[in-house]
């Protein structure tokens, strides 16, 4: 496939990876190229894994910065996993009806806003159909996502050891996870990490750019992909991208570029991108994210109550669904003393049905990341706090979640912000049983001398029908892959998913390498110079990844006993658990040669046969109508209709003779009714004289007038 030379400079490999063999080495000396669509945490990790395999990677991002989309609102934890299988348990068909008919009841799925756009979105129906076709149980959903979270934990630790400057974006320390019942939840890894998603992604992107020469095409978006049939499989031949025209900002410049491998890591846009081909069931669900910066007063008490482990409320308070923070100011001090401050690095699942979470976050990072969407602050205090791996005392609280089918982009107005805060308050009051005064926090803070600031944003994240990410080939294209569908856990699942995707690409490369070796033997060439295939070893590494173990980490642990090593290989997967095969042949994975024509082709064939059968009758009818129109006594309106709609030119000699005869008869008829020519006289023998010129006619008229005047005067005389 063709490659653009401007995007494909020579790869500068890292010094630590220079001795490792290139698993994508083919008979051609040209290094393979790869395109990654999306520069979020998933896209950057995929670019890193492909660059280690020897690919020349180009990352396309329609926004102007890295990690500017779903990564900004990802839960900043690695190793937590799914607390509960939210999507797998929710009855979405019932919730869609509740969301349309009873929007004030706080349904689990909001479906009434922008209903017209939702009904016309084909991805919604594809996603709903995928929920019916999914074959995963709740236990399988939890097992597969937790395994992916464990792999992500190993990948993050490996990168921190390899690149020490990434350490500043990772907070170590106890991470407290509470389930919906305010009990300590079991996490995927024994020691979860708190990671800054935006800072981590941008720092890793700089590593890819510096050590592996990965190019980031910011501001360029994918328009479509051109596929063609190669033998019995589909192949992505090229992709078409566009970027704004510098001279005309309202216009876009389009270009087609060819790559050996294309990976879609575009989040919520993946479902729309794959509509022309594989139609992946990936849907973008919008939610709300409210950041309460250093809460104080009644708002602080209400928020702290959300993070209390096993709260004990009185029956009267439970019946009124009101928290102690709304009492009079006289009892405010006593209530504040009874509530414990949430520990740094606390994650609480407030409601599983609507995917509502709450967590604490360092104040310094909150201020820096929310200001103009720029890079986190690099002040000495924050840097020293990060490097010491201790979470700061000043913590902000983030409340985010909700599931809405409305993914339209709205203009930011004061009325919209108030409506969003009111909605979040309603869900906290009805779903969680706590009254949190978010919308009235500013007024209360001013009255009490506090400094409550609540920043609310609406965001969209990608979900699969069952909550398990998709890491697989994109439909029937053998060189196009997809890595998306992380929901609110992009930072927790994306590093491990990128590791799995890299092994899938390597497995495909080893399969192609075996074909090259067989072809070389067929041609009678020596194969001793070629390194042997590693397909069997890659399959074993994939089995480790599917079981939640990083193969690189397993190799580094020399102290592992044989019993532990065999325990990892006990669970054998016949297929990729993160593939689209779990949707029961919903996504086409191969090109099927169907000899039976489709129903539209059959209808077209019946129509052609019917018209062929009627063709002699039609020609006979048109001939009779034309013969009738050629008669002299035919009305003009009938002749006009026949010659406009039924007359056809015929090459038959008899028809041509009839046409000439008709033209001759018309000329004869016109000569009979033609008026005689003026000023033409005949001689005595009947011959016509030549017509006179205007000057001669004028002289003749003047002579005639003079003759008449002489006759008059002659009679008088």
Secondary structure, DSSP 8 states (H G I E B T S, - for coil): ----GGG-------GGGSSS--TT--SS-S--EEEEE--SHHHHHHHHHHHHTT-EEEEEESSSSTT-SGGGGS--EES---SS-HHHH--HHHHHHHHHH-GGG--SSB--TTHHHHHT-HHHHHHHHHHHH----HHHHHHHHHHHHHHHHHHHHHHHHH-GGGGGGEE-S--EEE-TTSSB---SSSS-EEE-HHHHHHHHHHHHHHHS--EEEET-EEEEEEEEEETTEEEEEEEEEEEE-SS-TTSEEEEEE--SEEEE--GGGHHHHTTTTT---EEEEEEEEEEEES--HHHHHHHHHHT-TT----HHHHHHT--GGGS-GGGHHHHHHHS----SSEEEEEETTTTEEEEEEEHHHHHHHHSTT------HHHHHHHHTT---S-EEEEEEEEEES--------HHHHHHHHHHHHHHHHHHS------TTHHHHHHHHT---EEEEEEEEEEEESSS--EEEE-TTBTTEEEEE--TT-HHHHHHHHHHHHHHHHHHHHHHHHHHHHHHHHHTT---TTS----HHHHHHHHHHHHTT--HHHHHH-TT--HHHHHHHTSS--SS-TTSGGGGSS-S--S-----S--HHHHHHHHHHHHHHHHHHHHHHHHHHHHHHHTSTTS-HHHHHHHHHHT------HHHHHHHHHHHHHHHHHHHHT----TT--B-TTS-B-----HHHHHHHHHHHHHHHHHHHHHHH-
